[in-house]
């Protein structure tokens, strides 16, 4: 199938129980299976090699199971996070509707509806097959067994006893695979239904009982609830391009599927970053062994999630804010990546929480909730300016760790790629962090004004002005971009290589550094083992006093066959470098920091609204176009050391692209923002067509997906699309429109019972009672759907 699809199935926390520590996630596959069949499979979170369920059809001594052999191939006709409907015809004279639904984290079920559309009778044998491939030798696969009067498919592995129950009196099959089978006779126009369920609990009897209960449920009543939930929380977007429409639907589906219920460690529902069949099982039983996709989410993740789920899931976004604030200590410090099982990073969250809170409030219009979170948000903002995070107390804080920046593969911070510098972030003040704090101050000012908190507003305004002045002081006219600076000397310089060596010894340099600078070591090794290397740097400090600094293996950051070190000391003069225990074949470089080794985060002041119109024009028309813009989006950093297309292309990261895209809209570069969005959609659509997955990143030149599958950060930001259409706010109470549809085609958006029609010359809003507003685009307009609160 070449349609954009994402065929993962999981329990939906909005509708049914979900278990963060034992969550069985399924996927449907149309090809590449053994045997070839329309296959539903999982690994129970890597507890088995594969658990597969698939149908076979036997007609006139012919076995049909491979979708490639079907008379009409499978097509997906309904798609929710926990529910999929697939229709196909295995042979002429039989139409099949296969429905699959996850009822909770340990149970899945389905329904087959057979219909004979012909004028002749049809007879065939239906087989429902199950294959369980364990990890360990000696563990059994699936087999057919009897439970009372009912034949079932049963398996057993350590800790799990899957049982598949089917209604309709099927019997044990005699084919090559464990199966339950039924001979079906359909008269012309006739119909037959078979319902099945598979439960996978620790005991066989428990699984059997649960599977039987699921088969007895009202299928249509459950479906009505699923449809109502999704209709109330998701937008239906019609563009005239079926692929775009599918991508928007799948993106909302992915975002909704990532939520888990509140836990003992987080008071409100939270989310993971992906749900795939190999995930969802904690071997330790407490979640402490989960990887980065399941051990928590950052504020940047929450911000990007909001661009997929607002306005329909504003309560969920508000809950994300509360979860972060629940981790605050007595000083207001909020954890960078809190997880549902109590995972904590002990680093500060990115300053994006006031933005999230304000965005949620714009939809909820709940002043009491805003008042509840304001104190914590203000304390978190102030904590950034404490000596722990603003070490020289100049009002310009520093990151603590590369991961904290949300762009750990920045050329400045990365320690895995040989051209990167691997600088310790505490030694650098970056325009990205200052821009986030500037924006956060602006959001806090809006919240304070809404709450009437006048006492905080003057301080916030002064802090925001200081941040603006700091960022503008980082503008480099020659390069047309904002640059980071040294956190202590506040200087900006280009990198200078002082020494390259491949053998131990004492190297006399007698080199003056102007301006004074800290030094960095870049060590490339032949293996991934750490080394016993020692170095001694001798010279003078900024006051001309003698300075000596030793570098030991414990101080070096080792990663993938390389080491990086940044000197805490600032040298005005380097006299000599002594090297001991350099391994044969290893190579090393001593250099100063290159503050012009840029990345996309240095464009972030555009998002925050800091640049003057002149600087914004330079950023957009020169820097962005010449150094970042590629056929499939903005690269994470300009290409270094090799031509684009060489296989070392920096990726397109959608969260950072959307941040910069919002900056383009802010400054009126609507055409450029539209072109950027269209480039992302090409990459996302291509991935969903070819692989049926979203990807963590996309190649800038080919659009090829990279990294983890079905990750939050790879989904299409439909909130950005709505903003492009001219909607600043879409809520139940009011709508704010700013401009007309810039696309060459009309767009219809259905949100709950409101219909918005975006034409080239007007935007129409139609309410359920038939009342219509028409916006002509002359100026921004706020439309109240219900009377505003006094």
PADORO-841006 format. One line per field, with one value per residue (C-alpha): x, y, z; residue number from 1. Coordinates in steps of 0.2 Angstrom, whole numbers, plus 5000, padded with zeros to 4 digits. Last residue first. Example, Ala and Ser with C-alpha at 12.3 -4.5 7.8 and 13.67 -1.06 7.14 Angstrom:
PADORO-841006
c1: (5068,5062)
c2: (4995,4978)
c3: (5036,5039)
resi: (2,1)
This chain:
PADORO-841006
c1: (4914,4917,4915,4899,4900,4907,4918,4927,4943,4949,4966,4965,4958,4957,4939,4932,4914,4904,4890,4876,4869,4865,4880,4892,4899,4915,4920,4937,4938,4947,4958,4946,4948,4932,4930,4917,4912,4904,4919,4933,4930,4943,4940,4954,4953,4968,4983,4989,4990,4973,4968,4976,4975,4960,4956,4943,4933,4923,4926,4943,4954,4967,4980,4971,4977,4979,4997,4992,4981,4997,5007,4994,4995,5013,5016,5023,5042,5045,5032,5041,5033,5050,5067,5081,5080,5067,5072,5068,5081,5091,5088,5086,5072,5071,5063,5053,5034,5030,5021,5038,5035,5019,5022,5040,5035,5021,5033,5046,5035,5025,5041,5045,5027,5029,5045,5036,5022,5034,5043,5027,5021,5037,5027,5039,5028,5025,5044,5046,5033,5043,5059,5051,5043,5060,5067,5053,5054,5072,5079,5095,5114,5120,5134,5130,5139,5123,5128,5147,5159,5169,5153,5136,5126,5117,5100,5095,5080,5067,5065,5073,5086,5086,5100,5115,5109,5091,5092,5107,5102,5084,5078,5092,5095,5077,5075,5091,5082,5065,5074,5077,5069,5052,5055,5054,5067,5078,5079,5090,5105,5096,5099,5117,5133,5152,5155,5160,5175,5183,5202,5212,5222,5221,5224,5228,5229,5239,5251,5242,5247,5253,5260,5258,5266,5259,5269,5269,5251,5247,5230,5223,5206,5204,5190,5198,5186,5189,5183,5187,5185,5182,5163,5162,5174,5172,5189,5190,5193,5207,5217,5220,5232,5231,5245,5244,5257,5249,5247,5230,5220,5229,5247,5254,5256,5244,5248,5241,5238,5233,5227,5215,5196,5192,5182,5196,5208,5207,5202,5206,5199,5206,5199,5207,5199,5202,5211,5206,5220,5229,5248,5258,5275,5271,5283,5277,5283,5281,5269,5265,5251,5250,5240,5244,5237,5221,5212,5193,5184,5181,5167,5171,5160,5175,5165,5151,5161,5149,5136,5133,5117,5117,5121,5139,5148,5135,5136,5122,5127,5123,5105,5104,5110,5099,5083,5088,5089,5072,5064,5071,5065,5048,5047,5052,5039,5026,5028,5019,5004,4997,4980,4978,4977,4991,5002,4998,5003,5019,5023,5021,5033,5046,5045,5049,5064,5069,5068,5078,5091,5093,5094,5106,5119,5131,5145,5156,5142,5139,5156,5162,5161,5170,5161,5172,5174,5155,5151,5155,5142,5142,5147,5143,5125,5121,5114,5100,5087,5098,5096,5104,5121,5122,5121,5115,5120,5111,5113,5108,5126,5127,5143,5136,5119,5112,5117,5120,5101,5095,5086,5077,5068,5059,5055,5048,5037,5030,5027,5017,5007,5001,4986,4982,4981,4969,4958,4958,4952,4950,4953,4958,4970,4974,4982,4993,4997,5003,5013,5022,5024,5032,5045,5061,5069,5069,5083,5094,5092,5087,5072,5063,5048,5039,5029,5045,5052,5064,5072,5066,5060,5070,5059,5071,5061,5061,5050,5045,5026,5029,5033,5018,5007,5013,5009,4992,4988,4993,4981,4967,4970,4967,4956,4965,4979,4985,4998,5007,5005,5015,5030,5029,5028,5044,5053,5048,5056,5048,5051,5059,5050,5059,5075,5076,5066,5076,5069,5052,5048,5045,5064,5060,5049,5038,5031,5042,5046,5029,5030,5024,5034,5039,5030,5016,5009,4992,4992,4999,5016,5025,5011,5005,4993,4987,4997,4997,5006,4991,4984,5000,5000,4982,4984,4998,4989,4974,4985,4995,4979,4973,4989,4988,4970,4975,4959,4963,4951,4955,4946,4952,4954,4947,4928,4928,4941,4931,4915,4922,4930,4913,4903,4915,4913,4894,4896,4906,4895,4906,4904,4920,4929,4922,4928,4946,4946,4941,4953,4968,4964,4963,4980,4989,5001,4989,4989,4971,4967,4949,4939,4922,4916,4902,4892,4883,4873,4870,4869,4870,4886,4893,4907,4918,4926,4944,4954,4972,4990,4999,5001,4983,4971,4962,4954,4935,4925,4909,4904,4914,4933,4945,4964,4974,4991,4999,5013,5026,5038,5031,5015,5003,4984,4973,4955,4943,4927,4917,4927,4943,4950,4967,4975,4993,5004,5023,5031,5046,5060,5073,5071,5065,5048,5040,5021,5011,4992,4980,4962,4957,4941,4935,4925,4908,4900,4882,4880,4872,4888,4891,4894,4899,4911,4913,4928,4929,4943,4951,4966,4970,4985,4986,4968,4954,4965,4954,4956,4942,4943,4929,4929,4921,4919,4913,4930,4944,4953,4942,4948,4943,4953,4946,4958,4956,4967,4975,4961,4959,4945,4944,4962,4963,4968,4970,4955,4957,4970,4986,4997,4988,4996,4983,4974,4974,4967,4958,4942,4943,4954,4956,4969,4969,4983,4989,5008,5017,5036,5053,5046,5047,5054,5040,5026,5034,5019,5010,4994,4997,4989,4998,5015,5021,5032,5029,5036,5019,5003,5008,4997,5006,5003,5008,5007,5010,5017,5025,5015,4999,4984,4966,4953,4946,4957,4972,4971,4978,4989,4988,5002,4998,5004,4998,5001,4994,5007,5000)
c2: (5202,5185,5186,5181,5165,5163,5178,5183,5193,5201,5205,5217,5218,5199,5198,5188,5181,5175,5163,5157,5140,5134,5123,5138,5142,5152,5159,5165,5177,5181,5165,5154,5146,5137,5135,5124,5123,5108,5100,5107,5105,5113,5116,5122,5131,5129,5141,5143,5160,5158,5175,5185,5187,5178,5176,5163,5163,5153,5135,5139,5142,5156,5164,5157,5164,5148,5148,5147,5131,5124,5127,5118,5104,5101,5085,5070,5067,5074,5063,5047,5034,5026,5031,5038,5045,5047,5050,5068,5067,5083,5088,5070,5068,5067,5056,5047,5045,5027,5018,5015,5021,5031,5037,5042,5051,5060,5066,5072,5081,5089,5096,5105,5112,5119,5128,5135,5141,5150,5158,5165,5171,5181,5193,5194,5183,5171,5169,5167,5153,5144,5146,5136,5124,5120,5117,5105,5097,5092,5092,5082,5087,5078,5067,5055,5066,5075,5092,5094,5090,5099,5106,5108,5122,5116,5107,5109,5119,5110,5096,5105,5114,5130,5132,5142,5152,5155,5156,5168,5179,5183,5177,5182,5198,5203,5199,5210,5225,5222,5223,5206,5200,5192,5176,5165,5176,5175,5157,5158,5153,5137,5132,5129,5139,5135,5154,5153,5143,5139,5139,5124,5109,5094,5076,5060,5042,5030,5026,5029,5046,5042,5059,5076,5093,5109,5124,5144,5148,5166,5175,5159,5156,5142,5130,5120,5111,5093,5081,5062,5051,5033,5033,5044,5050,5066,5070,5075,5057,5054,5069,5086,5097,5116,5128,5147,5160,5178,5189,5196,5186,5170,5165,5149,5130,5116,5099,5084,5066,5051,5035,5032,5027,5012,5016,5011,5021,5037,5055,5068,5085,5096,5114,5129,5144,5161,5178,5190,5189,5174,5175,5159,5154,5136,5124,5106,5093,5075,5061,5057,5061,5080,5095,5112,5130,5128,5144,5145,5162,5173,5180,5188,5188,5184,5173,5164,5164,5170,5163,5170,5179,5179,5190,5184,5201,5210,5198,5201,5195,5212,5210,5195,5204,5219,5208,5199,5215,5221,5205,5206,5224,5220,5205,5216,5229,5215,5206,5218,5220,5203,5207,5189,5192,5205,5192,5179,5191,5196,5178,5175,5189,5183,5166,5173,5182,5166,5156,5169,5169,5150,5151,5166,5155,5159,5146,5139,5129,5120,5110,5111,5096,5104,5095,5089,5072,5068,5060,5074,5087,5103,5117,5107,5105,5087,5090,5101,5101,5112,5101,5087,5097,5099,5113,5127,5145,5160,5178,5190,5194,5183,5175,5157,5160,5143,5138,5157,5160,5167,5152,5150,5166,5158,5142,5153,5163,5146,5140,5155,5155,5137,5139,5156,5150,5136,5148,5159,5146,5152,5134,5138,5153,5145,5130,5142,5153,5137,5131,5147,5148,5131,5135,5138,5121,5111,5111,5096,5083,5070,5062,5046,5044,5030,5042,5052,5069,5076,5093,5094,5111,5122,5133,5135,5123,5110,5109,5091,5095,5110,5099,5088,5104,5110,5093,5093,5110,5102,5087,5100,5109,5092,5099,5116,5110,5093,5094,5110,5106,5090,5102,5112,5096,5089,5106,5104,5088,5070,5055,5038,5031,5037,5039,5021,5012,5002,5012,5008,4999,4981,4977,4970,4985,4981,4995,4995,4982,4984,5003,5018,5034,5049,5045,5055,5062,5061,5072,5070,5063,5052,5041,5040,5050,5040,5038,5048,5043,5037,5055,5062,5048,5049,5068,5065,5052,5063,5077,5065,5058,5076,5079,5064,5067,5084,5094,5102,5094,5095,5086,5092,5081,5082,5081,5070,5058,5055,5053,5041,5030,5030,5025,5011,5004,5005,4996,4982,4978,4967,4948,4945,4956,4945,4929,4936,4941,4924,4915,4926,4924,4905,4905,4914,4929,4939,4940,4942,4939,4942,4936,4940,4932,4940,4933,4941,4936,4946,4929,4915,4914,4897,4898,4883,4888,4887,4890,4889,4883,4884,4870,4867,4855,4869,4867,4871,4887,4888,4906,4916,4916,4915,4919,4915,4922,4916,4928,4928,4916,4911,4901,4900,4896,4896,4892,4878,4881,4867,4868,4876,4865,4867,4874,4878,4893,4892,4884,4889,4876,4888,4905,4921,4913,4913,4913,4910,4911,4907,4912,4900,4904,4890,4895,4893,4907,4907,4917,4934,4942,4954,4940,4948,4942,4953,4949,4957,4960,4960,4965,4963,4967,4986,4988,4986,4986,4985,4977,4977,4966,4969,4956,4956,4939,4935,4938,4933,4939,4955,4969,4981,4986,4994,5000,5004,5009,5025,5028,5023,5018,5013,5006,4997,4979,4973,4968,4951,4947,4939,4953,4952,4935,4923,4913,4894,4886,4869,4877,4890,4891,4908,4912,4925,4932,4933,4935,4935,4938,4937,4936,4947,4961,4973,4960,4957,4962,4957,4958,4951,4952,4937,4932,4918,4925,4943,4956,4963,4970,4973,4978,4983,4980,4987,4977,4989,4981,4995,5010,5000,5008,5006,5012,5027,5042,5031,5023,5005,5003,4999,5004,5005,5022,5026,5037,5028,5017,5000)
c3: (5164,5156,5137,5129,5119,5102,5104,5088,5089,5073,5066,5051,5033,5032,5026,5040,5038,5053,5051,5062,5056,5074,5074,5071,5054,5053,5036,5031,5016,4999,4997,5006,5023,5029,5048,5054,5073,5081,5088,5077,5058,5047,5029,5017,5001,4989,4984,5002,5010,5019,5025,5040,5059,5066,5084,5089,5105,5118,5112,5106,5091,5093,5081,5066,5050,5039,5044,5062,5058,5049,5065,5075,5062,5068,5057,5067,5068,5086,5094,5088,5076,5072,5079,5069,5051,5038,5020,5014,5001,5004,5022,5028,5041,5060,5073,5060,5057,5051,5036,5028,5010,5011,5029,5026,5010,5018,5032,5020,5008,5023,5030,5013,5013,5030,5024,5009,5019,5032,5018,5011,5028,5032,5043,5058,5069,5055,5052,5071,5071,5058,5068,5082,5070,5062,5080,5084,5066,5067,5049,5050,5047,5031,5033,5019,5006,5001,5007,5005,5018,5032,5041,5034,5042,5058,5062,5044,5039,5029,5015,5000,5011,5021,5033,5027,5012,5015,5034,5034,5020,5018,5035,5047,5037,5037,5056,5059,5050,5058,5075,5083,5099,5094,5104,5088,5079,5095,5091,5075,5086,5090,5072,5074,5073,5074,5076,5094,5089,5106,5107,5101,5107,5095,5097,5087,5092,5083,5097,5114,5122,5139,5144,5135,5141,5134,5134,5135,5133,5135,5140,5146,5154,5166,5166,5151,5140,5137,5123,5120,5105,5100,5103,5118,5132,5141,5149,5167,5173,5160,5168,5162,5172,5172,5176,5176,5180,5183,5168,5174,5161,5166,5161,5153,5156,5151,5158,5149,5155,5144,5151,5137,5136,5125,5109,5098,5086,5096,5092,5105,5105,5119,5122,5128,5137,5129,5132,5117,5111,5115,5115,5110,5117,5110,5118,5116,5129,5124,5119,5101,5089,5090,5083,5092,5093,5082,5083,5084,5080,5095,5105,5122,5138,5148,5160,5150,5134,5120,5109,5092,5085,5066,5051,5049,5048,5058,5073,5085,5103,5110,5104,5115,5131,5127,5125,5141,5151,5144,5149,5167,5168,5162,5174,5189,5184,5182,5198,5210,5198,5200,5192,5187,5168,5170,5179,5165,5151,5160,5163,5145,5141,5154,5146,5129,5136,5145,5129,5120,5133,5132,5113,5113,5122,5136,5136,5150,5158,5141,5142,5124,5113,5098,5084,5068,5075,5079,5096,5108,5102,5112,5100,5084,5091,5092,5110,5103,5116,5127,5142,5132,5131,5150,5162,5151,5156,5163,5157,5171,5175,5191,5186,5188,5181,5184,5202,5206,5204,5188,5182,5199,5195,5180,5191,5205,5193,5186,5203,5209,5192,5193,5204,5198,5180,5186,5194,5179,5168,5150,5144,5127,5130,5147,5138,5128,5143,5153,5139,5137,5155,5154,5141,5151,5148,5163,5176,5179,5192,5178,5187,5185,5197,5187,5176,5171,5174,5161,5165,5183,5190,5202,5212,5227,5238,5224,5209,5203,5204,5193,5179,5181,5183,5166,5158,5166,5157,5141,5144,5148,5132,5123,5109,5107,5105,5102,5089,5093,5111,5109,5102,5119,5129,5120,5123,5141,5142,5143,5154,5155,5139,5124,5133,5138,5152,5165,5180,5175,5191,5186,5183,5166,5162,5147,5135,5120,5106,5099,5097,5107,5106,5116,5132,5140,5156,5164,5180,5198,5193,5204,5211,5193,5182,5166,5151,5135,5119,5109,5107,5099,5086,5082,5080,5068,5059,5055,5049,5038,5031,5026,5018,5008,5003,4995,4994,5010,5023,5041,5055,5071,5087,5105,5103,5088,5095,5111,5102,5089,5103,5113,5098,5094,5112,5110,5093,5099,5114,5125,5125,5116,5129,5143,5135,5132,5151,5157,5146,5151,5169,5167,5158,5171,5170,5158,5139,5133,5114,5108,5094,5086,5070,5059,5044,5030,5015,4999,4989,5002,5012,5019,5031,5036,5052,5059,5074,5071,5076,5059,5045,5043,5054,5063,5080,5079,5078,5088,5084,5096,5097,5112,5110,5126,5130,5146,5151,5165,5157,5141,5137,5123,5120,5105,5111,5108,5119,5127,5143,5138,5124,5117,5101,5102,5102,5106,5121,5130,5128,5119,5125,5115,5111,5094,5096,5080,5080,5065,5062,5048,5037,5026,5010,5003,4992,4985,4968,4965,4972,4986,4999,5015,5029,5045,5055,5073,5084,5101,5111,5129,5140,5140,5138,5125,5110,5094,5077,5064,5048,5035,5022,5005,4997,4979,4970,4981,4997,4996,5007,5021,5036,5052,5065,5084,5098,5092,5079,5061,5050,5032,5029,5013,5010,4992,4981,4973,4986,4981,4987,5003,5006,5014,5001,5001,4985,4987,4981,4994,5009,5017,5030,5044,5054,5072,5077,5093,5089,5096,5114,5129,5119,5124,5121,5104,5094,5079,5068,5051,5034,5027,5020,5032,5037,5035,5024,5019,5025,5043,5058,5074,5092,5109,5125,5140,5156,5166,5160,5161,5152,5157,5144,5135,5137,5140,5123,5123,5108,5089,5077,5058,5053,5035,5021,5006,4995,5000)
resi: (790,789,788,787,786,785,784,783,782,781,780,779,778,777,776,775,774,773,772,771,770,769,768,767,766,765,764,763,762,761,760,759,758,757,756,755,754,753,752,751,750,749,748,747,746,745,744,743,742,741,740,739,738,737,736,735,734,733,732,731,730,729,728,727,726,725,724,723,722,721,720,719,718,717,716,715,714,713,712,711,710,709,708,707,706,705,704,703,702,701,700,699,698,697,696,695,694,693,692,691,690,689,688,687,686,685,684,683,682,681,680,679,678,677,676,675,674,673,672,671,670,669,668,667,666,665,664,663,662,661,660,659,658,657,656,655,654,653,652,651,650,649,648,647,646,645,644,643,642,641,640,639,638,637,636,635,634,633,632,631,630,629,628,627,626,625,624,623,622,621,620,619,618,617,616,615,614,613,612,611,610,609,608,607,606,605,604,603,602,601,600,599,598,597,596,595,594,593,592,591,590,589,588,587,586,585,584,583,582,581,580,579,578,577,576,575,574,573,572,571,570,569,568,567,566,565,564,563,562,561,560,559,558,557,556,555,554,553,552,551,550,549,548,547,546,545,544,543,542,541,540,539,538,537,536,535,534,533,532,531,530,529,528,527,526,525,524,523,522,521,520,519,518,517,516,515,514,513,512,511,510,509,508,507,506,505,504,503,502,501,500,499,498,497,496,495,494,493,492,491,490,489,488,487,486,485,484,483,482,481,480,479,478,477,476,475,474,473,472,471,470,469,468,467,466,465,464,463,462,461,460,459,458,457,456,455,454,453,452,451,450,449,448,447,446,445,444,443,442,441,440,439,438,437,436,435,434,433,432,431,430,429,428,427,426,425,424,423,422,421,420,419,418,417,416,415,414,413,412,411,410,409,408,407,406,405,404,403,402,401,400,399,398,397,396,395,394,393,392,391,390,389,388,387,386,385,384,383,382,381,380,379,378,377,376,375,374,373,372,371,370,369,368,367,366,365,364,363,362,361,360,359,358,357,356,355,354,353,352,351,350,349,348,347,346,345,344,343,342,341,340,339,338,337,336,335,334,333,332,331,330,329,328,327,326,325,324,323,322,321,320,319,318,317,316,315,314,313,312,311,310,309,308,307,306,305,304,303,302,301,300,299,298,297,296,295,294,293,292,291,290,289,288,287,286,285,284,283,282,281,280,279,278,277,276,275,274,273,272,271,270,269,268,267,266,265,264,263,262,261,260,259,258,257,256,255,254,253,252,251,250,249,248,247,246,245,244,243,242,241,240,239,238,237,236,235,234,233,232,231,230,229,228,227,226,225,224,223,222,221,220,219,218,217,216,215,214,213,212,211,210,209,208,207,206,205,204,203,202,201,200,199,198,197,196,195,194,193,192,191,190,189,188,187,186,185,184,183,182,181,180,179,178,177,176,175,174,173,172,171,170,169,168,167,166,165,164,163,162,161,160,159,158,157,156,155,154,153,152,151,150,149,148,147,146,145,144,143,142,141,140,139,138,137,136,135,134,133,132,131,130,129,128,127,126,125,124,123,122,121,120,119,118,117,116,115,114,113,112,111,110,109,108,107,106,105,104,103,102,101,100,99,98,97,96,95,94,93,92,91,90,89,88,87,86,85,84,83,82,81,80,79,78,77,76,75,74,73,72,71,70,69,68,67,66,65,64,63,62,61,60,59,58,57,56,55,54,53,52,51,50,49,48,47,46,45,44,43,42,41,40,39,38,37,36,35,34,33,32,31,30,29,28,27,26,25,24,23,22,21,20,19,18,17,16,15,14,13,12,11,10,9,8,7,6,5,4,3,2,1)
